[in-house]
Amino acid sequence: MMKRERLPWALGWVSLGIGLTELTFPKGLCRVLGASRHNAGLMKVLGLREVVSGLGLLTQRHRRPWVWARVAGDAIDLALLAVTFRLPRANRAWQGAITAAVVGVTLVDLYAATAKRTPPLLRSDAVTPSLGMGAENGGPAESWRGSGLAEDLGTSSRHGDEGEADEVKQRMMKEAERKLGLPKLS
């Protein structure tokens, strides 16, 4: 499964591939879709749009607007493809394959445009807060308590002075439990 943060990047490469195909073979694409060779200029414009979207997705830090540009382009592509189904000279097999591909890419683009961003701590490549030691894994969650790690993650800037009151230590332990994602024992 592809990571969400990589999906727009992958769509950038898809855009470049589609755009370069439309720029390189505009007359051939018009022929299989049954359109006139005079529409090759429109095909080149569509290819240029794809290349610009692809470069935006690959080079810009904020990719969501570029993904939405792809969704808008998909809507244009689907509308133009719908028109070609009325043309008598179209190759129906190619027309169906191209339309199916555009519909599939449109669904992926919509997913990428509307997907919520994953918080940094919950990314699939990040260490989970419980460090895999939760009660649901059968791991020894209790072993983290009293090891010093819990005190290091407490809210106080001091690190477990011997003279601290028990209630302060308990508060720090509860805060560490929350930060580490440990199950509550009490």
LUMRO-141320 format. One record per residue: residue in three letters; z, x, y of N, C-alpha, C, O, CB in turn. Coordinates in steps of 0.05 Angstrom, whole numbers, plus 5000, padded with zeros to 4 digits. Atoms other than C-alpha are relative to their C-alpha. Glycine has a CB too. Layout:
REM LUMRO-141320
AlaZXYZXYZXYZXYZXY...
This chain:
REM LUMRO-141320
Met500050174976500050005000500050185025501450385026502449815000Met500249844976498250265068502349955019503149735023497349955014Lys497950024980503650405119499049865025496749905033501350275007Arg500950164977503449935179499150185023497250115037502249825009Glu500749834977503250505229497350144996496150245015502150205005Arg502649885006497050785194497749815000495449895000500250154973Leu502250205001493150135191498250015024495750025020501249734997Pro501849984978490550165262498350265000496050265008501649995027Trp501449755002488650895251497749974980495550064986501950234991Ala502150045020484750705188497849825011495449865006501249884974Leu501950184988481450135226498250155020495950075025501449765013Gly501649844982479150645277497750144986495550154996501850215014Trp502149885016475351015223498049804990495649854990501250164977Val501850215009472450365197498249925023495849895019501649754991Ser501650074976470150195268497850215005495550145010501849985025Leu502049784996466750875275497749974979495450004986501350274998Gly502150035021463150775208498249775005495749805003501449974974Ile501750244995460750075225498350055025495949995024501849755005Gly501549954976458750285295497750194997495550155007501850105022Leu502149805004454850895273497849884982495449954986501150254986Thr502150135017451250465220498349825018495949825015501449834978Glu501650184983449249955273498350165020496150075027501949815016Leu501649834982446950505320497750144986495650184998501950215014Thr502049855015443050875266497949824988495649904987501450164979Phe501950175014439750295230499849725012500149524997500849984971Pro500050274988439149725280497749824990498049584986499850025030Lys502350165009432149505258500349914971499649694964497450165003Gly499650085028433949515184502149784997501749604981500950254984Leu498050225001440149095196498849745010499449534999502550085017Cys501350244990436048605237498249884979498149644976498450065026Arg501950095020430948565181501549854978500749634970498450244988Val498650145022436048395126501449755009501949574993502150194988Leu498750244989439347885172497949795009498649575016501850075023Gly502150194992432547565187499549995029498049825038500749734990Ala500350004971432947725261497550165007496550334992502550115014Ser502449864990427047975302500850295006503150365011499049875025Arg499649724994426248725312500750035030501850245037497550174993His499349994971427048575386503049985005504050055026498649775015Asn497050024998434448445372501350274993503850284992501049794981Ala498949745006435349185354501750105023503750245019497850204993Gly498449924976437949305425502749874999504750005005498549925026Leu497450145002443448785414501650134978504050164981499549704994Met498649875022445149115348501250275009503450345001498150054976Lys499049754989445849785385502449965018504350115018497850155015Val497750074982450549455436502449944982504650034989499349765018Leu497850065018454749185379501050264987503550294984499149804978Gly499249745011454849885348501650175020503550295013497650154991Leu498649854979456950195414502849895004504750045008498449995026Arg497350134998462649685419501850094978504250154983499749695000Glu498449915023465049885350500850295003503150364998498449974974Val499449724996464750625367502250035021504150195017497550175008Val498049994979468750525431502749904989504850024994499249835024Ser497550105012473950105393501250214981503650264981499649744985Gly499149805019474350635339501250245014503450345006497750094982Leu498949774985475351205388502649925014504550095015498050095021Gly497450094988480750795424502250004980504450084986499649725012Leu497950015021484450685359500850284990503150324983499049844976Leu499449745010483951415340501350195020502650385013497550134989Thr499149814980485651735406502249905019503650065031497750085017Gln498050114981490251265445502749964986502849894963499049745012Arg497350035011497751235436500649704995501849644974502050115020His499550295004498050475445497549884988495549855002500849865028Arg502450095015493350195393499749704999497549604993500250114972Arg500250295003494949455394497749875017496349705007502749875008Pro502350114985490049295452497350064987495549894988500050105028Trp502549935014484649655413499549844975497349774968499950304994Val500250175023486149255351499149725009497449594995502749984984Trp500850264990485548615392497150015009495749815007501849915024Ala502849974993478848875418498349974975496149864976499450275014Arg501550035026476648925345499949714992497949614982501350174978Val500050285007478848205333498049845017496649685006502949885004Ala502050134983474747975393497250064991495549894991500550085030Gly502649925010468848375367499349864974497049784970499950304997Asp500550145025469648055299499149715005497449614991502550004982Ala500750284993469247365331497149995009495649815001501949895022Ile502849984991462747565365498250044976496149914973499650225021Asp501649945024460047855300499749754982497549694972501250234984Leu500250245017461747225261498349785012496849644998502849894994Ala501750204986458446775313497150084997495449904992500849985030Leu502849915003452147195311499049984971496749904966499750295010Leu500750035028452147205235499549704993497749644978502250114982Ala500450285005452746445235497249915009496049754996502249835014Val502750064990446346405276497950104980495949964976499650135028Thr502149895018442646845226499749834974497649854961500750284992Phe500350165024443946345169497849785004496949674984502749874993Arg502150194995438845885202497250134999495250005000500449875027Leu502649864999433446425201498750014972500150084953500450295011Pro501350025026428346345145499550274987499350284962497449855003Arg500849745012426747085136502450174991502150394981498550165021Ala497649845007433947305121500250044970499449884954502549855010Asn499449945028435747645056502849884995504849995004499950324995Arg497550145004441147165033502250164986504650134992499549744983Ala498049845014444647664987501350195020503750215021498750164977Trp498949824980445448175043501549845021503749935030497750165014Gln498750164980447247635092502849914991504749925006498349755007Gly497450085012452747385046501950234998504350215004499649874973Ala498349765003455348085032501150095027503450165030498450234987Ile499149914973455548275106502049805012504049885024497550025019Thr498150204990458947615124502750024986504750004999498849724997Ala497449975015464147705069501550245010503950235013499450024970Ala498749754991465448415093501249955028503550045033498050235001Val499050054973466248185166502549814999504449855014497849885018Val497750185003470947615145502450164990504650135000499349764981Gly497849845011475148105104501250195021503650215024499050174977Val499049824979475548615161501449845022503349945034497650165012Thr498750174980477248045209502849944992504649945009498349745005Leu497250065010483247855166501850245003504150225010499949904971Val498449764998485648575164500650065030502850135037498550244988Asp499549964971484648635240502149815011503849895026497349975015Leu498050204991488547995252502850084990504850055005499349724990Tyr497449915010494148255207501150235017503450235025499850084970Ala499249774985494348915244500849935029502650045040497850215001Ala499550074972494248575312502649845002503949855023497749845011Thr497750184998499848085296502550104985504649994988499349734989Ala497749905015504348505251502150115019501550245038499150234980Lys497849904984511148645279500450304994500150384971502649844995Arg499549725004512849365289502650034984504549884988500250165027Thr497649945016517949645239501850175016501050385026499250134973Pro498149834986524249915271500150284987499850304963502849885001Pro500149735010524550675264501950054976501150194957500850205021Leu498249965022530650655217499249864975500149934953502849925007Leu500850155024527250175170497250064991496149924974500249705006Arg502649915009520550535163500250084971502350164962498950235018Ser499949945028518650655092500550294994501650364973497449924987Asp499549725005519051405100502650105012503350335009497750175013Ala497449924989525851405135502149964979501849804960500649835025Val497750045018532451475099501349745007501849685030502050245002Thr498750264995535650805091502950055008504150245000499949824975Pro497349964991542350715125502150024978504150174981500849775018Ser498049985021545950625059499750254983501450304966499849754982Leu500549755015543051275032499849954970500350134954502150215006Gly500350065028541850914966502649984985502649984961498350214987Met497450005013549350884952501349735002503849714999501750215012Gly498850274998550350134961500949894973500149994952498149815013Ala499050135025553949694911497849884984498049864960502149795007Glu502250135015547349354894498550204982497250124963498149875020Asn501249805016544850014866501850104978501050264961499150245017Gly498149915020551050114824501050285006502550404990498850004973Gly499149734992552250774861502850005010503949795017498150115021Pro497249984991559051024881500349995030500650195044501250264990Ala499850034971559350744952502750105010502850205033499749705007Glu497349914991566750914955500050305004501750405020502149924980Ser499949714997565151664949499350095028500050325035498050124980Trp500649924972562651675021502549985017502850125037497849825012Arg497650034985569351445046501950244994502250314971501449734994Gly498149785003574252015057498650274996499950474993501749954977Ser501549755004568752545050499750155026498850385026497349954987Gly500449884974568652695124497549905013497349905038499950314997Leu502550104989561652405132500549755016499449715037498049954977Ala499450244986564451735152501450055026500849925046501849814983Glu498749944975568952045204498050125020498250075044502350204995Asp502049884982563052445232498349785013497349835036498250194985Leu501650214989559351785244501649805015500549605025498549874978Gly498350194986565251435276499449995030497750155040502950084997Thr500650054972565251195348501450205018500650245041500749735008Ser498549814983570251705374498550275001497250354982502850044989Ser501349744998567652375400501650214986500650434981499650075030Arg498449805015573452725365499449984971498549774961503049955005His500650005028572752915293502550014983503350224973498250244993Gly497850035019578852665254502350195004503150334985498950044973Asp497649844996584653025286502249904982502349664976500949995030Glu497950075019590653035240502049815012503349664998501350254989Gly498050164987595052695292499149735008500749585020501050155023Glu500950274991590752075303501449784985502249814962496949984995Ala498750235012593751405289498249884978495849914979500649785021Asp501550125022591751045225498149795009495949764998502049894980Glu501750224991588850455263497450115012495349995009501449835020Val502449884989583950915300498250104977495850074978500850245019Lys501549915023581851225234498749774986496449784977501850164981Gln501150245013580950535204497649895015495649815003502249794996Arg502250094983576650325263497550174997495350084995500949985029Met502249815003572450945256498749974972496349994970501050295003Met501050035027571750835181498349744998496149744986502349984979Lys501550255000569450115192497450035015495349935006501649775013Glu502449954985564450345244498050174983495650124983500650145027Ala501649835017561950885196498849834977496549874970501650234989Glu501050175021561350365140497649845010495649814996502249814990Arg502250164988557049935186497650175004495350094997500949875026Lys502349834995552650515207498650104975496250134974500950245017Leu501149905025551750765136499049784982497549834963502150164985Gly500950235016550450065109501649974974500649864955497250034993Leu498450035024556150105059501149724997501549595017502350215001Pro498950275003558749465028503050005008504450205006499849914970Lys497350034992565349205054501849974976501249814958500449765019Leu498250015023571049325006502449815005503649724986501150274993Ser497750174995576348905041499149725006500849555011501650105023
